[in-house]
Amino acid sequence: MADFHTLRDLDFHGKRVLVRVDFNCPIQDGKVSDDTRIRAALPTLHSLLEKGAALVLMSHLGRPKGKRKMEFSLKPVAERLQEILSRPVTLAEDCIGEATESLSKNLKPGEILLLENLRFHPQEEADDADFSAQLARHGEVYVNDAFGTAHRAHASTHGVARLLPAAAGLLMEAELTQLGGLLSAPEAPFVAILGGSKVTDKIAVLESLVTKANVILIGGGMAFTFLKARGGQIGKSLCEADLEMPRRIEAKARAAGVRLLLPIDVVCSDSIKGGSAPQTVAADQVPEDQMGLDIGPKTAALYAEEISKARTVFWNGPMGVFETPPFDQGTLKVAQAIAGSAARSCVGGGDSAAAVTQMGLADQITHVSTGGGASMEFLEGQELPGVAVLKASVQSA
């Protein structure tokens, strides 16, 4: 038996299925401006509808901080989902209460009800037992397809799963299978690429991967803390105060026989926007009045070569300030190398996922995670509350 139930394990025919989705989409001018998260849930929704279920969907949107703020209403999401599915989607005025319960209990197979924003109630983030029970009354079976929130012990991700037969949706299952494979059985050579601004943001995942990967490639602002720790001149580049931290990581890598590579050249300027003309310099020789803003072309080529040899690739964090050309080139080159690789590849959510999507390369990646923080905590070896409760549901069945 698997660690958790999937859509193949429970009976959904003729039942009301309470589905936790992640519809936390950007909204502009009252419309969904990016429906990626809605589309990510479609395989699960289609599968449940084909199995003869009635769907009660629940999600959060933004940070209303426990108050009913209509700028965070899921109304635009309901409208977009209805357009995509070409079938009616009813939006409840609230996620709990007699009126909403009446809507959910009268649903027929094939019908869809979307509950209003969970976070209009402070009890959601508090994992309140009574609030969980009120949510649970909307369904006979629970499905969690919101991996991006699985690291939170909230009522909709944790409390409800203790009250109903529970299963992972197809997206959740794919996340756990793909990310779990990186920890349990990565095919060598395993190349991990980590970027972003701070080493402290990635310290736990670095310590985890240093025992799993064969090669670790470092980019982004965090590279300069490593370079400074090696005695390099980094000018005004981003750097953290604790230089013992990267030294400990490098020592662990050496002890484990893992090659940890830093940039050999960087693109720098005196400002991110409107500064001096960008110049490429040796990574450890950044002029005093300059800041490194991207890996350089030699580093991009070196990293691409390492990626080309890999059988497993994991990437989280951009190689530079990719939102601001021309400091997007390092991230683009790494993304292209991963997309062109024969390796099993996984991009770990957040800015990296946004980058491959913007570059039109997402369909060439084995798995693009929908969970930034959740994927990092999972790879750190932490038990995610939303996953742990699904496993507990199997054990109690």
C-alpha positions as a Markdown table, in Angstrom:
| # | Residue | x | y | z |
|---|---|---|---|---|
| 1 | Met | 0.0 | 0.0 | 0.0 |
| 2 | Ala | 1.2 | 3.5 | -0.8 |
| 3 | Asp | 1.9 | 6.0 | 2.0 |
| 4 | Phe | -1.2 | 7.9 | 1.1 |
| 5 | His | -4.5 | 7.3 | -0.7 |
| 6 | Thr | -4.8 | 8.5 | -4.3 |
| 7 | Leu | -7.8 | 9.0 | -6.6 |
| 8 | Arg | -7.4 | 5.3 | -7.5 |
| 9 | Asp | -8.1 | 4.1 | -4.0 |
| 10 | Leu | -11.4 | 5.7 | -2.9 |
| 11 | Asp | -15.0 | 5.5 | -4.2 |
| 12 | Phe | -16.1 | 8.9 | -5.4 |
| 13 | His | -19.2 | 7.9 | -7.4 |
| 14 | Gly | -22.3 | 9.9 | -6.4 |
| 15 | Lys | -20.4 | 11.6 | -3.6 |
| 16 | Arg | -19.8 | 15.2 | -2.7 |
| 17 | Val | -16.0 | 15.6 | -2.7 |
| 18 | Leu | -14.4 | 18.4 | -0.8 |
| 19 | Val | -11.3 | 19.4 | -2.7 |
| 20 | Arg | -8.6 | 21.7 | -1.4 |
| 21 | Val | -7.1 | 23.4 | -4.4 |
| 22 | Asp | -4.6 | 26.2 | -4.7 |
| 23 | Phe | -6.4 | 29.0 | -6.6 |
| 24 | Asn | -4.2 | 31.7 | -5.1 |
| 25 | Cys | -3.9 | 33.5 | -8.5 |
| 26 | Pro | -2.9 | 37.0 | -9.3 |
| 27 | Ile | -5.9 | 39.3 | -9.9 |
| 28 | Gln | -5.8 | 42.4 | -12.0 |
| 29 | Asp | -8.7 | 44.7 | -12.8 |
| 30 | Gly | -11.1 | 42.1 | -11.4 |
| 31 | Lys | -9.8 | 39.3 | -13.7 |
| 32 | Val | -7.4 | 36.4 | -13.2 |
| 33 | Ser | -4.2 | 37.5 | -14.9 |
| 34 | Asp | -2.4 | 34.2 | -14.7 |
| 35 | Asp | -4.5 | 31.0 | -14.5 |
| 36 | Thr | -1.5 | 28.6 | -14.2 |
| 37 | Arg | -2.7 | 27.4 | -10.7 |
| 38 | Ile | -6.2 | 26.8 | -11.9 |
| 39 | Arg | -5.0 | 24.8 | -14.9 |
| 40 | Ala | -2.7 | 22.7 | -12.6 |
| 41 | Ala | -5.8 | 21.4 | -10.8 |
| 42 | Leu | -7.7 | 20.5 | -13.9 |
| 43 | Pro | -6.6 | 16.8 | -14.2 |
| 44 | Thr | -7.9 | 16.2 | -10.7 |
| 45 | Leu | -11.1 | 18.0 | -11.3 |
| 46 | His | -11.7 | 16.2 | -14.6 |
| 47 | Ser | -10.9 | 12.8 | -13.0 |
| 48 | Leu | -13.4 | 13.3 | -10.1 |
| 49 | Leu | -16.1 | 14.5 | -12.5 |
| 50 | Glu | -15.6 | 11.5 | -14.7 |
| 51 | Lys | -16.0 | 9.3 | -11.6 |
| 52 | Gly | -19.4 | 10.8 | -11.0 |
| 53 | Ala | -18.6 | 13.2 | -8.1 |
| 54 | Ala | -20.1 | 16.5 | -7.2 |
| 55 | Leu | -17.3 | 19.0 | -6.4 |
| 56 | Val | -17.0 | 21.4 | -3.5 |
| 57 | Leu | -13.8 | 23.4 | -4.0 |
| 58 | Met | -12.0 | 25.4 | -1.4 |
| 59 | Ser | -9.0 | 27.7 | -1.6 |
| 60 | His | -7.4 | 30.8 | -0.1 |
| 61 | Leu | -6.6 | 34.0 | -2.1 |
| 62 | Gly | -4.0 | 36.6 | -0.9 |
| 63 | Arg | -3.7 | 37.6 | 2.7 |
| 64 | Pro | -7.0 | 39.1 | 4.0 |
| 65 | Lys | -5.8 | 38.3 | 7.5 |
| 66 | Gly | -9.0 | 36.8 | 8.8 |
| 67 | Lys | -11.3 | 39.6 | 7.6 |
| 68 | Arg | -13.8 | 39.7 | 4.8 |
| 69 | Lys | -12.1 | 41.9 | 2.3 |
| 70 | Met | -13.8 | 41.6 | -1.1 |
| 71 | Glu | -10.7 | 42.5 | -3.1 |
| 72 | Phe | -9.7 | 39.0 | -2.1 |
| 73 | Ser | -12.9 | 37.4 | -3.2 |
| 74 | Leu | -12.6 | 34.2 | -5.3 |
| 75 | Lys | -15.3 | 35.6 | -7.7 |
| 76 | Pro | -12.8 | 36.2 | -10.6 |
| 77 | Val | -11.4 | 32.7 | -10.0 |
| 78 | Ala | -14.9 | 31.2 | -10.2 |
| 79 | Glu | -15.5 | 33.0 | -13.5 |
| 80 | Arg | -12.2 | 31.9 | -15.0 |
| 81 | Leu | -12.7 | 28.3 | -13.9 |
| 82 | Gln | -16.2 | 28.3 | -15.5 |
| 83 | Glu | -14.7 | 29.6 | -18.8 |
| 84 | Ile | -12.0 | 26.9 | -18.8 |
| 85 | Leu | -14.4 | 24.0 | -17.9 |
| 86 | Ser | -17.3 | 25.2 | -20.0 |
| 87 | Arg | -19.7 | 24.3 | -17.3 |
| 88 | Pro | -21.3 | 26.3 | -14.4 |
| 89 | Val | -19.3 | 27.0 | -11.3 |
| 90 | Thr | -21.3 | 28.4 | -8.4 |
| 91 | Leu | -19.5 | 30.7 | -5.9 |
| 92 | Ala | -20.8 | 30.5 | -2.4 |
| 93 | Glu | -21.0 | 33.7 | -0.4 |
| 94 | Asp | -19.0 | 32.1 | 2.4 |
| 95 | Cys | -17.1 | 28.9 | 3.1 |
| 96 | Ile | -19.2 | 28.0 | 6.2 |
| 97 | Gly | -22.7 | 28.6 | 7.4 |
| 98 | Glu | -26.2 | 27.3 | 6.8 |
| 99 | Ala | -26.6 | 28.9 | 3.4 |
| 100 | Thr | -23.4 | 27.4 | 2.1 |
| 101 | Glu | -24.2 | 24.0 | 3.6 |
| 102 | Ser | -27.5 | 24.1 | 1.9 |
| 103 | Leu | -25.7 | 24.7 | -1.5 |
| 104 | Ser | -23.2 | 21.9 | -0.9 |
| 105 | Lys | -25.7 | 19.3 | 0.3 |
| 106 | Asn | -28.0 | 19.9 | -2.7 |
| 107 | Leu | -25.2 | 19.4 | -5.3 |
| 108 | Lys | -25.8 | 16.8 | -7.9 |
| 109 | Pro | -23.0 | 14.7 | -9.6 |
| 110 | Gly | -21.2 | 16.8 | -12.1 |
| 111 | Glu | -22.0 | 20.1 | -10.4 |
| 112 | Ile | -19.3 | 22.4 | -8.9 |
| 113 | Leu | -19.4 | 24.7 | -6.0 |
| 114 | Leu | -16.5 | 27.0 | -5.1 |
| 115 | Leu | -16.4 | 28.2 | -1.5 |
| 116 | Glu | -15.5 | 31.8 | -0.8 |
| 117 | Asn | -12.0 | 32.6 | 0.5 |
| 118 | Leu | -11.0 | 30.4 | 3.4 |
| 119 | Arg | -8.8 | 33.1 | 4.9 |
| 120 | Phe | -11.8 | 35.5 | 5.4 |
| 121 | His | -11.9 | 33.5 | 8.7 |
| 122 | Pro | -9.0 | 33.6 | 11.2 |
| 123 | Gln | -9.9 | 30.0 | 12.2 |
| 124 | Glu | -8.6 | 28.7 | 8.9 |
| 125 | Glu | -4.9 | 29.5 | 9.7 |
| 126 | Ala | -5.4 | 28.5 | 13.3 |
| 127 | Asp | -6.5 | 25.0 | 12.3 |
| 128 | Asp | -9.5 | 25.5 | 14.5 |
| 129 | Ala | -11.4 | 22.2 | 15.2 |
| 130 | Asp | -14.9 | 23.7 | 15.0 |
| 131 | Phe | -14.1 | 25.5 | 11.7 |
| 132 | Ser | -12.6 | 22.2 | 10.3 |
| 133 | Ala | -15.8 | 20.4 | 11.3 |
| 134 | Gln | -17.9 | 23.0 | 9.5 |
| 135 | Leu | -15.8 | 22.7 | 6.4 |
| 136 | Ala | -16.0 | 18.9 | 6.6 |
| 137 | Arg | -19.8 | 19.0 | 6.5 |
| 138 | His | -19.6 | 20.1 | 2.8 |
| 139 | Gly | -18.2 | 16.7 | 1.7 |
| 140 | Glu | -18.2 | 13.0 | 2.2 |
| 141 | Val | -14.7 | 12.5 | 0.9 |
| 142 | Tyr | -11.7 | 14.9 | 1.1 |
| 143 | Val | -9.0 | 15.4 | -1.6 |
| 144 | Asn | -6.0 | 17.6 | -1.1 |
| 145 | Asp | -4.5 | 18.8 | -4.4 |
| 146 | Ala | -2.8 | 22.0 | -3.0 |
| 147 | Phe | 0.8 | 21.0 | -2.5 |
| 148 | Gly | 1.8 | 24.7 | -2.3 |
| 149 | Thr | 0.0 | 24.9 | 1.1 |
| 150 | Ala | 0.9 | 21.4 | 2.4 |
| 151 | His | 3.6 | 22.9 | 4.7 |
| 152 | Arg | 0.8 | 24.7 | 6.6 |
| 153 | Ala | -1.2 | 23.1 | 9.3 |
| 154 | His | -4.4 | 24.9 | 8.4 |
| 155 | Ala | -8.0 | 23.8 | 8.8 |
| 156 | Ser | -8.5 | 23.1 | 5.1 |
| 157 | Thr | -5.2 | 21.3 | 4.7 |
| 158 | His | -4.9 | 19.5 | 8.0 |
| 159 | Gly | -8.0 | 19.6 | 10.2 |
| 160 | Val | -10.5 | 18.5 | 7.6 |
| 161 | Ala | -8.3 | 15.5 | 6.5 |
| 162 | Arg | -8.7 | 14.1 | 10.0 |
| 163 | Leu | -12.5 | 14.0 | 9.7 |
| 164 | Leu | -13.2 | 12.5 | 6.3 |
| 165 | Pro | -11.7 | 9.7 | 4.1 |
| 166 | Ala | -8.8 | 11.5 | 2.5 |
| 167 | Ala | -6.7 | 11.2 | -0.6 |
| 168 | Ala | -4.1 | 13.1 | -2.6 |
| 169 | Gly | -5.1 | 14.7 | -5.9 |
| 170 | Leu | -3.2 | 14.0 | -9.0 |
| 171 | Leu | -1.1 | 17.2 | -8.6 |
| 172 | Met | -0.3 | 16.4 | -5.0 |
| 173 | Glu | 0.6 | 12.9 | -6.0 |
| 174 | Ala | 2.9 | 14.1 | -8.8 |
| 175 | Glu | 4.7 | 16.5 | -6.4 |
| 176 | Leu | 5.3 | 13.9 | -3.7 |
| 177 | Thr | 6.4 | 11.3 | -6.3 |
| 178 | Gln | 8.8 | 13.6 | -8.2 |
| 179 | Leu | 10.3 | 15.4 | -5.2 |
| 180 | Gly | 10.3 | 12.2 | -3.1 |
| 181 | Gly | 12.4 | 10.5 | -5.9 |
| 182 | Leu | 15.1 | 13.2 | -5.5 |
| 183 | Leu | 15.5 | 12.2 | -1.9 |
| 184 | Ser | 15.1 | 8.4 | -2.1 |
| 185 | Ala | 16.5 | 7.3 | -5.5 |
| 186 | Pro | 18.1 | 10.0 | -7.7 |
| 187 | Glu | 19.9 | 8.5 | -10.7 |
| 188 | Ala | 23.5 | 9.6 | -10.8 |
| 189 | Pro | 25.0 | 12.0 | -11.8 |
| 190 | Phe | 22.6 | 14.1 | -9.8 |
| 191 | Val | 23.2 | 17.9 | -10.4 |
| 192 | Ala | 21.5 | 20.3 | -8.0 |
| 193 | Ile | 21.4 | 24.0 | -9.0 |
| 194 | Leu | 20.6 | 26.6 | -6.3 |
| 195 | Gly | 20.3 | 30.3 | -6.7 |
| 196 | Gly | 18.4 | 33.1 | -5.1 |
| 197 | Ser | 19.5 | 35.9 | -2.9 |
| 198 | Lys | 20.4 | 34.4 | 0.5 |
| 199 | Val | 22.3 | 31.3 | 1.7 |
| 200 | Thr | 20.2 | 31.3 | 4.9 |
| 201 | Asp | 17.1 | 30.7 | 2.7 |
| 202 | Lys | 18.6 | 27.6 | 1.3 |
| 203 | Ile | 20.9 | 26.4 | 4.1 |
| 204 | Ala | 18.6 | 23.5 | 5.2 |
| 205 | Val | 18.1 | 22.2 | 1.6 |
| 206 | Leu | 21.8 | 22.6 | 0.9 |
| 207 | Glu | 22.6 | 20.4 | 3.9 |
| 208 | Ser | 20.1 | 17.9 | 2.7 |
| 209 | Leu | 21.3 | 17.8 | -0.9 |
| 210 | Val | 24.9 | 17.7 | 0.0 |
| 211 | Thr | 24.3 | 14.1 | 1.0 |
| 212 | Lys | 22.3 | 13.3 | -2.1 |
| 213 | Ala | 23.8 | 15.2 | -5.1 |
| 214 | Asn | 27.0 | 14.6 | -7.0 |
| 215 | Val | 27.4 | 18.2 | -8.1 |
| 216 | Ile | 26.0 | 21.4 | -6.7 |
| 217 | Leu | 26.0 | 24.6 | -8.8 |
| 218 | Ile | 25.6 | 27.9 | -6.9 |
| 219 | Gly | 24.3 | 31.1 | -8.5 |
| 220 | Gly | 22.3 | 34.2 | -7.7 |
| 221 | Gly | 23.1 | 36.6 | -4.9 |
| 222 | Met | 23.9 | 33.7 | -2.5 |
| 223 | Ala | 27.0 | 32.9 | -4.6 |
| 224 | Phe | 28.7 | 36.1 | -3.3 |
| 225 | Thr | 28.6 | 35.0 | 0.3 |
| 226 | Phe | 30.4 | 31.8 | -0.8 |
| 227 | Leu | 32.9 | 33.8 | -2.8 |
| 228 | Lys | 33.5 | 36.2 | 0.1 |
| 229 | Ala | 34.1 | 33.3 | 2.4 |
| 230 | Arg | 36.8 | 32.1 | 0.0 |
| 231 | Gly | 38.5 | 35.5 | 0.3 |
| 232 | Gly | 37.1 | 36.9 | -3.0 |
| 233 | Gln | 36.5 | 40.6 | -3.7 |
| 234 | Ile | 32.8 | 41.1 | -4.3 |
| 235 | Gly | 32.4 | 44.9 | -4.3 |
| 236 | Lys | 28.8 | 46.0 | -3.4 |
| 237 | Ser | 27.4 | 42.5 | -4.1 |
| 238 | Leu | 24.8 | 41.0 | -1.8 |
| 239 | Cys | 26.5 | 39.2 | 1.1 |
| 240 | Glu | 25.5 | 37.8 | 4.4 |
| 241 | Ala | 27.5 | 38.4 | 7.6 |
| 242 | Asp | 27.9 | 34.8 | 8.6 |
| 243 | Leu | 30.8 | 33.5 | 6.5 |
| 244 | Glu | 31.2 | 30.4 | 8.6 |
| 245 | Met | 27.9 | 29.1 | 7.2 |
| 246 | Pro | 29.1 | 28.7 | 3.6 |
| 247 | Arg | 32.4 | 27.3 | 4.8 |
| 248 | Arg | 30.6 | 24.6 | 6.8 |
| 249 | Ile | 28.6 | 23.7 | 3.6 |
| 250 | Glu | 31.7 | 23.5 | 1.5 |
| 251 | Ala | 33.4 | 21.3 | 4.2 |
| 252 | Lys | 30.4 | 18.9 | 4.2 |
| 253 | Ala | 30.5 | 18.8 | 0.4 |
| 254 | Arg | 34.2 | 17.9 | 0.4 |
| 255 | Ala | 33.7 | 15.2 | 3.1 |
| 256 | Ala | 30.8 | 13.7 | 1.0 |
| 257 | Gly | 32.8 | 13.8 | -2.2 |
| 258 | Val | 30.4 | 16.3 | -3.7 |
| 259 | Arg | 31.7 | 19.0 | -6.1 |
| 260 | Leu | 30.3 | 22.4 | -5.2 |
| 261 | Leu | 30.9 | 24.9 | -8.0 |
| 262 | Leu | 30.8 | 28.7 | -7.7 |
| 263 | Pro | 30.6 | 31.2 | -10.6 |
| 264 | Ile | 33.9 | 31.9 | -12.3 |
| 265 | Asp | 32.7 | 35.2 | -13.9 |
| 266 | Val | 29.8 | 37.5 | -13.2 |
| 267 | Val | 28.0 | 40.4 | -14.9 |
| 268 | Cys | 28.0 | 43.5 | -12.7 |
| 269 | Ser | 26.9 | 47.1 | -12.6 |
| 270 | Asp | 26.7 | 49.9 | -10.0 |
| 271 | Ser | 22.9 | 49.6 | -10.0 |
| 272 | Ile | 20.2 | 47.2 | -10.9 |
| 273 | Lys | 18.3 | 49.8 | -12.9 |
| 274 | Gly | 19.7 | 52.7 | -14.8 |
| 275 | Gly | 23.2 | 52.2 | -13.7 |
| 276 | Ser | 26.5 | 52.0 | -15.5 |
| 277 | Ala | 26.9 | 49.7 | -18.5 |
| 278 | Pro | 27.1 | 46.1 | -17.4 |
| 279 | Gln | 30.5 | 44.5 | -17.5 |
| 280 | Thr | 31.7 | 41.0 | -17.1 |
| 281 | Val | 34.5 | 40.4 | -14.6 |
| 282 | Ala | 36.1 | 37.5 | -12.7 |
| 283 | Ala | 33.6 | 36.4 | -10.0 |
| 284 | Asp | 36.1 | 37.1 | -7.2 |
| 285 | Gln | 37.3 | 40.4 | -8.6 |
| 286 | Val | 34.2 | 42.6 | -8.6 |
| 287 | Pro | 35.2 | 46.3 | -8.5 |
| 288 | Glu | 34.4 | 48.1 | -5.2 |
| 289 | Asp | 31.7 | 50.3 | -6.7 |
| 290 | Gln | 30.0 | 47.5 | -8.6 |
| 291 | Met | 27.6 | 44.7 | -7.6 |
| 292 | Gly | 27.3 | 41.2 | -9.2 |
| 293 | Leu | 23.8 | 40.8 | -10.7 |
| 294 | Asp | 24.1 | 37.6 | -12.8 |
| 295 | Ile | 26.4 | 34.8 | -13.5 |
| 296 | Gly | 28.7 | 35.4 | -16.5 |
| 297 | Pro | 28.8 | 33.6 | -19.9 |
| 298 | Lys | 31.8 | 31.4 | -18.9 |
| 299 | Thr | 29.9 | 30.3 | -15.8 |
| 300 | Ala | 26.7 | 29.7 | -17.8 |
| 301 | Ala | 28.6 | 27.5 | -20.2 |
| 302 | Leu | 30.3 | 25.6 | -17.4 |
| 303 | Tyr | 27.0 | 25.0 | -15.6 |
| 304 | Ala | 25.3 | 24.0 | -18.9 |
| 305 | Glu | 28.1 | 21.4 | -19.5 |
| 306 | Glu | 27.5 | 19.9 | -16.0 |
| 307 | Ile | 23.8 | 19.8 | -16.6 |
| 308 | Ser | 24.3 | 18.0 | -20.0 |
| 309 | Lys | 26.1 | 15.1 | -18.1 |
| 310 | Ala | 23.4 | 14.7 | -15.5 |
| 311 | Arg | 20.8 | 12.0 | -15.2 |
| 312 | Thr | 18.9 | 13.9 | -12.5 |
| 313 | Val | 18.6 | 17.6 | -12.2 |
| 314 | Phe | 17.0 | 19.8 | -9.5 |
| 315 | Trp | 16.9 | 23.6 | -9.7 |
| 316 | Asn | 15.6 | 26.2 | -7.3 |
| 317 | Gly | 16.5 | 29.9 | -7.5 |
| 318 | Pro | 17.5 | 32.2 | -10.4 |
| 319 | Met | 21.1 | 32.8 | -11.4 |
| 320 | Gly | 20.7 | 36.6 | -11.3 |
| 321 | Val | 18.2 | 39.4 | -11.2 |
| 322 | Phe | 16.2 | 37.7 | -14.0 |
| 323 | Glu | 13.3 | 40.1 | -13.8 |
| 324 | Thr | 15.6 | 42.9 | -15.1 |
| 325 | Pro | 17.4 | 42.4 | -18.5 |
| 326 | Pro | 20.2 | 42.0 | -19.3 |
| 327 | Phe | 20.7 | 40.2 | -15.9 |
| 328 | Asp | 18.3 | 37.4 | -17.0 |
| 329 | Gln | 20.8 | 35.7 | -19.3 |
| 330 | Gly | 22.3 | 33.3 | -16.8 |
| 331 | Thr | 18.9 | 32.1 | -15.7 |
| 332 | Leu | 17.9 | 31.7 | -19.3 |
| 333 | Lys | 21.0 | 29.7 | -20.2 |
| 334 | Val | 20.5 | 27.4 | -17.2 |
| 335 | Ala | 16.8 | 26.9 | -18.0 |
| 336 | Gln | 17.6 | 26.1 | -21.7 |
| 337 | Ala | 20.3 | 23.6 | -20.6 |
| 338 | Ile | 17.8 | 21.8 | -18.3 |
| 339 | Ala | 15.1 | 21.8 | -21.0 |
| 340 | Gly | 17.6 | 20.3 | -23.5 |
| 341 | Ser | 18.9 | 17.7 | -21.1 |
| 342 | Ala | 18.0 | 14.0 | -21.2 |
| 343 | Ala | 17.9 | 14.0 | -17.4 |
| 344 | Arg | 14.9 | 13.7 | -15.2 |
| 345 | Ser | 14.5 | 17.3 | -14.2 |
| 346 | Cys | 12.6 | 19.0 | -11.4 |
| 347 | Val | 12.2 | 22.8 | -10.9 |
| 348 | Gly | 11.4 | 23.6 | -7.3 |
| 349 | Gly | 8.7 | 26.2 | -7.5 |
| 350 | Gly | 8.9 | 30.0 | -6.8 |
| 351 | Asp | 11.0 | 32.2 | -9.1 |
| 352 | Ser | 12.5 | 29.2 | -11.0 |
| 353 | Ala | 9.1 | 27.9 | -11.9 |
| 354 | Ala | 8.1 | 31.4 | -13.0 |
| 355 | Ala | 11.3 | 31.7 | -15.1 |
| 356 | Val | 10.8 | 28.5 | -17.0 |
| 357 | Thr | 7.1 | 29.3 | -17.6 |
| 358 | Gln | 7.9 | 32.8 | -18.8 |
| 359 | Met | 10.6 | 31.4 | -21.1 |
| 360 | Gly | 8.2 | 28.8 | -22.6 |
| 361 | Leu | 10.3 | 25.9 | -21.4 |
| 362 | Ala | 8.0 | 24.4 | -18.8 |
| 363 | Asp | 6.8 | 21.6 | -21.1 |
| 364 | Gln | 10.4 | 20.5 | -21.6 |
| 365 | Ile | 10.9 | 20.0 | -17.8 |
| 366 | Thr | 9.9 | 16.6 | -16.2 |
| 367 | His | 8.3 | 18.3 | -13.3 |
| 368 | Val | 7.7 | 22.0 | -12.4 |
| 369 | Ser | 6.7 | 22.2 | -8.8 |
| 370 | Thr | 3.8 | 24.4 | -7.8 |
| 371 | Gly | 5.0 | 24.7 | -4.2 |
| 372 | Gly | 7.9 | 27.1 | -3.5 |
| 373 | Gly | 8.1 | 26.9 | 0.3 |
| 374 | Ala | 6.5 | 23.5 | 0.4 |
| 375 | Ser | 9.0 | 22.0 | -2.0 |
| 376 | Met | 11.9 | 23.4 | -0.1 |
| 377 | Glu | 10.7 | 22.2 | 3.3 |
| 378 | Phe | 10.0 | 18.7 | 1.7 |
| 379 | Leu | 13.5 | 18.5 | 0.3 |
| 380 | Glu | 14.9 | 19.6 | 3.7 |
| 381 | Gly | 13.4 | 16.4 | 5.0 |
| 382 | Gln | 10.7 | 18.1 | 7.0 |
| 383 | Glu | 7.3 | 16.4 | 7.4 |
| 384 | Leu | 4.6 | 18.6 | 5.8 |
| 385 | Pro | 1.4 | 18.7 | 8.0 |
| 386 | Gly | -0.8 | 18.4 | 4.9 |
| 387 | Val | 1.1 | 15.3 | 3.8 |
| 388 | Ala | 1.4 | 13.7 | 7.2 |
| 389 | Val | -2.3 | 13.8 | 7.7 |
| 390 | Leu | -2.9 | 12.0 | 4.4 |
| 391 | Lys | -0.5 | 9.3 | 5.5 |
| 392 | Ala | -2.3 | 9.1 | 8.9 |
| 393 | Ser | -5.6 | 8.7 | 7.0 |
| 394 | Val | -4.2 | 5.5 | 5.3 |
| 395 | Gln | -3.0 | 4.0 | 8.6 |
| 396 | Ser | -6.4 | 4.6 | 10.3 |
| 397 | Ala | -8.5 | 3.2 | 7.3 |
